[in-house]
Amino acid sequence: MRKTIREQIDANKRGSFLLVCVMLLIVTGLGACIVGIWHPKIWFYGAGGAFGVGCIVALIARSTGPKMILGISGAREATVEEDRMLRNVVEEMAIAGGMPMPKVYVIDDSAPNAFATGTSPQNGIVCITSGLLSKLNRDELQGVMAHELSHIRNYDIRYMTMVTILAGMIALLADFLSSQLRWGFWGGSRRSNNNNNDDSSLGPVFLILGIVLAIFAPLAGWMLELAVSRKREFLADASAAEMTRYPEGLVSALQKISNDPDPLEAANRATQHMYIVNPLQLLKERDDLMSTHPSTQARINALRGMEPYYEKERKFGQV
C-alpha cells in the first residue's frame, strides 16, 4: 500500500533519528580506537569522550547552524518593500501548509536557486537568490517556496544540519586515527602493551578495528548524509505538489534552475546539499549514489506522475 504524505513524514523522522544515532555510534567507535591503540585498558574513556563531544556538536549545530549557514551564504533579510511579491508568495504557501510564516532571506546572485533552514516550523527560514526572483514566474515561485516550506514542515533541516556537522566530525576523527595507526604500526601500541601485560590481547583488536574504521568511517558518514538528502528531496517535491495542487509549476522551476548557465558564487561543499538543485552538480546532472540530489529528470518524472490526480481535482472543482 502506498504511504500518505503524513506517513512518509513520520517514517522520515524515525529514519533521520536512526541515522543520527548511527553516526554517533561511528564517532564513538573512532574515539575508542584512537585511545585503545595506545592504551587498551582505558579505551572506554575515548569512547565516552567522543560520544559526549558528538552530542555537544550535534546540539550546537541544531541551535546555531541556521545562522552559520546564512552567514556562509552571504544572505540578507528581505524587506517588505523590495520583495513584496516574494513575501506574499511565501505567506500564501505557509497558509496552505498550515504553518507559521517563516523569515525570508535573499542572496544577491543572478543564479536561480533556493534553500531552507531553521530548526522547526516556528523559526523556519527560506532563502532565495535574486536570480530566482527575477527569472521565475509566480506559479514557478510558488512551487519552489512550497518545496522549501515542506523541508521546514517535515523537520528536514534540523536533521540535515546535525548530520552534516557529524559527517565532518567523522572525517576529522578518521584522519586523526589514520595518523595514530601509522605510529601504531611502528611500535607505539606494542610499547604500550609491554607496560600493560593484561591488555596485550586488546592491542591487535584495536589496530584491526582502527584500520577498518579509518577506511570505511568517512565513506559511511558521507553515504548516510547523501541518503538523507536524496530521500528528502522526493518527499519535499511531493509535499509541494500537495500544497500548490499544481505540480507543473515546480516542474517548470526545476527545469529553469537546472538549465540556467549562471554559476552560484555563494555555494560551497558545506551547503550544496541544502539547495533545491545542487549548484555544484548542474554541469554533471546524473542520478547515482554519489549525488546529493536525485537527478532533475527523475524528480520531474515523479512530479508529472502526480499531475493527473491534481488535474482531476481541478476538473471537478475540488480545489
C-alpha positions in Angstrom: 0.0 0.0 0.0 1.3 3.5 -0.9 2.1 5.7 2.1 0.4 9.0 2.6 2.4 12.2 2.9 2.0 12.2 6.7 3.1 8.6 7.0 6.1 9.4 4.9 7.0 12.3 7.1 6.7 10.2 10.2 8.9 7.5 8.7 11.3 10.1 7.6 11.6 11.5 11.2 12.3 8.0 12.5 14.8 7.2 9.8 16.6 10.6 10.4 16.8 9.9 14.2 18.2 6.4 13.4 20.8 7.9 11.0 22.0 10.4 13.6 22.3 7.6 16.2 24.4 5.5 13.7 26.7 8.5 13.0 27.2 9.0 16.8 28.0 5.3 17.1 30.7 5.7 14.4 32.1 8.7 16.2 32.1 6.6 19.5 34.0 3.8 17.7 36.6 6.1 16.3 37.2 7.6 19.8 37.5 4.2 21.3 40.1 3.1 18.7 42.1 6.3 19.0 42.6 5.8 22.7 42.6 2.0 22.6 45.5 1.8 20.1 47.8 3.4 22.7 46.2 2.4 26.0 43.8 -0.6 25.5 42.9 -0.7 29.2 41.2 2.8 29.1 39.6 2.6 25.6 36.2 3.4 27.2 37.4 6.9 28.0 38.0 7.6 24.3 34.5 6.1 23.5 32.7 8.1 26.2 34.6 11.3 25.3 33.9 11.0 21.6 30.2 10.3 22.2 29.9 13.3 24.5 31.6 15.6 22.1 29.5 14.3 19.3 26.3 15.0 21.2 27.5 18.5 22.1 28.4 19.2 18.5 25.0 18.0 17.3 23.2 20.2 19.8 25.3 23.2 18.9 24.6 22.6 15.2 20.9 22.3 15.9 20.8 25.7 17.7 23.3 27.9 15.8 23.5 26.0 12.5 21.0 28.2 10.7 22.8 31.4 11.5 26.1 29.9 10.4 24.6 28.8 7.1 23.1 32.2 6.3 26.4 33.9 7.1 28.4 31.5 4.9 25.9 32.1 2.1 26.0 35.9 2.3 22.2 36.2 2.8 20.4 39.3 3.9 16.9 39.5 5.3 14.3 40.6 2.7 12.4 43.8 3.3 8.7 44.2 2.8 9.2 47.0 0.2 11.7 45.4 -2.1 10.5 41.8 -2.0 6.7 42.2 -1.6 5.7 39.6 -4.2 8.2 37.1 -2.7 6.8 37.6 0.8 3.2 37.3 -0.4 4.0 34.0 -2.1 5.8 32.7 1.0 2.8 33.7 3.1 0.3 32.0 0.7 2.3 28.8 0.9 2.6 29.0 4.6 -1.1 29.3 4.9 -1.6 26.4 2.5 0.8 24.3 4.6 -0.8 25.2 7.9 2.4 26.6 9.3 3.8 29.9 10.6 5.2 32.5 8.2 9.0 31.9 8.0 11.6 34.6 7.8 12.6 35.4 4.3 16.3 36.0 3.2 17.8 36.8 -0.2 21.2 36.1 -1.7 22.2 38.7 -4.2 23.2 36.4 -7.0 22.0 36.0 -10.6 21.9 32.2 -10.5 18.4 31.0 -9.6 18.3 28.7 -6.5 16.8 28.5 -3.0 17.2 26.6 0.3 15.5 26.5 3.7 17.0 26.4 7.2 15.9 26.6 10.8 15.1 24.0 13.4 11.3 23.9 13.4 8.3 25.4 11.7 8.2 28.1 14.5 11.6 29.5 13.5 11.9 28.5 9.9 13.8 30.5 7.2 13.6 30.4 3.5 16.4 31.9 1.4 16.3 32.5 -2.3 18.7 34.1 -4.8 17.8 37.4 -6.5 18.1 35.5 -9.8 15.3 33.1 -8.8 13.0 36.1 -8.1 13.8 37.7 -11.4 13.7 34.6 -13.6 10.7 32.6 -12.4 7.0 33.5 -12.8 4.6 33.3 -9.9 3.5 29.7 -10.4 7.1 28.6 -10.5 8.0 30.7 -7.5 5.1 29.1 -5.6 6.4 25.7 -6.4 9.9 26.4 -5.1 8.6 28.1 -2.0 6.2 25.2 -1.3 9.2 22.8 -1.7 11.3 24.8 0.8 8.5 25.2 3.3 7.9 21.4 3.0 11.5 20.9 4.2 10.7 23.0 7.2 7.4 21.4 7.9 8.9 18.0 7.6 11.7 18.9 10.1 14.3 18.0 7.4 16.6 20.9 8.1 17.1 20.1 11.8 18.5 16.7 11.0 20.3 17.7 7.9 22.3 20.3 9.8 23.2 17.8 12.5 24.1 15.1 10.0 26.3 17.4 8.1 28.3 18.5 11.1 28.6 14.9 12.4 29.8 13.8 9.0 32.6 16.4 9.2 33.5 15.3 12.7 33.7 11.7 11.5 36.1 12.7 8.7 38.3 14.6 11.2 38.5 11.7 13.7 39.2 9.2 10.9 42.1 11.4 9.7 43.5 11.5 13.2 43.0 7.8 13.6 45.0 7.2 10.4 47.9 9.1 11.8 47.6 7.1 15.1 47.7 3.8 13.1 50.9 4.8 11.4 52.6 5.3 14.7 51.0 2.1 16.0 52.5 0.0 13.2 55.9 1.5 14.0 55.7 0.0 17.5 53.7 2.6 19.5 51.0 0.2 20.5 53.5 -2.6 21.3 55.3 -0.4 23.7 52.0 0.5 25.4 51.1 -3.2 25.6 54.5 -4.1 27.1 53.6 -1.8 30.0 50.1 -3.3 30.3 50.5 -7.0 30.0 46.9 -7.7 30.9 45.9 -5.7 27.8 48.1 -7.4 25.3 45.2 -9.2 23.7 43.3 -5.9 23.1 46.1 -4.1 21.2 45.8 -6.0 18.0 42.0 -5.9 18.2 42.0 -2.1 18.3 44.6 -2.0 15.5 42.4 -4.1 13.2 39.2 -2.2 14.2 41.0 1.1 13.7 42.1 0.1 10.2 38.5 -0.8 9.3 37.1 2.4 10.7 39.8 4.7 9.2 39.0 3.3 5.8 35.2 3.0 5.9 34.0 5.6 8.5 34.4 8.6 6.2 32.7 6.8 3.4 29.9 5.6 5.7 29.3 9.1 7.0 29.2 10.5 3.5 26.8 7.9 2.3 24.5 8.4 5.2 24.5 12.1 4.5 23.6 11.5 0.9 20.9 9.0 1.7 19.1 11.5 4.0 19.4 14.3 1.4 18.1 12.3 -1.6 15.1 10.8 0.1 14.1 14.2 1.4 14.1 15.9 -2.0 11.5 13.5 -3.4 9.3 13.9 -0.2 9.6 17.7 -0.4 8.6 17.7 -4.1 5.5 15.6 -3.3 4.6 17.8 -0.3 5.0 20.9 -2.5 2.6 19.4 -5.1 0.1 18.8 -2.3 0.4 22.4 -1.2 0.0 24.0 -4.6 -2.2 21.4 -6.3 -0.1 22.3 -9.4 3.0 20.1 -9.8 3.8 21.6 -13.2 4.8 24.9 -11.5 7.6 23.1 -9.7 8.5 21.1 -12.8 9.0 24.3 -14.8 11.0 25.8 -12.0 13.3 22.8 -11.7 13.9 22.9 -15.5 14.7 26.6 -15.4 17.1 26.3 -12.5 18.9 23.3 -14.0 19.3 24.9 -17.4 20.4 28.3 -16.2 24.1 29.0 -17.2 24.9 31.4 -14.3 27.1 29.8 -11.5 26.0 30.3 -7.9 29.0 32.1 -6.3 27.7 31.6 -2.7 27.6 27.8 -3.0 30.2 25.5 -1.4 30.6 21.9 -0.4 29.2 22.5 3.1 25.9 23.9 1.8 25.4 22.3 -1.6 23.0 19.7 -0.4 20.6 22.3 1.0 19.7 23.9 -2.3 16.6 22.8 -4.2 19.0 21.9 -7.1 22.6 21.2 -6.2 24.5 24.2 -7.7 27.8 22.3 -7.8 26.4 19.4 -9.9 24.5 21.3 -12.5 27.1 20.6 -15.1 27.1 16.9 -14.5 23.5 16.0 -13.8 23.2 12.4 -13.0 21.2 10.0 -10.8 23.6 7.8 -8.8 24.6 7.2 -5.2 27.3 9.8 -5.3 24.9 12.7 -5.9 23.4 14.7 -3.1 20.2 15.1 -5.1 18.2 12.8 -7.4 18.6 13.9 -11.0 16.3 16.7 -12.0 14.7 14.5 -14.6 13.9 11.8 -12.0 12.2 14.4 -9.9 10.3 15.8 -12.9 9.1 12.4 -13.8 7.8 11.8 -10.3 6.0 15.1 -10.2 4.4 14.6 -13.6 3.2 11.2 -12.4 1.1 13.2 -9.8 -0.3 15.7 -12.3 -3.3 13.5 -13.4 -4.6 13.3 -9.8 -4.5 17.1 -9.3 -5.8 17.7 -12.8 -8.8 15.6 -11.9 -9.4 17.6 -8.7 -9.3 20.8 -10.6 -11.6 19.5 -13.3 -14.3 18.6 -10.8 -13.8 21.9 -8.9 -12.4 20.3 -5.7 -9.6 22.8 -5.3 
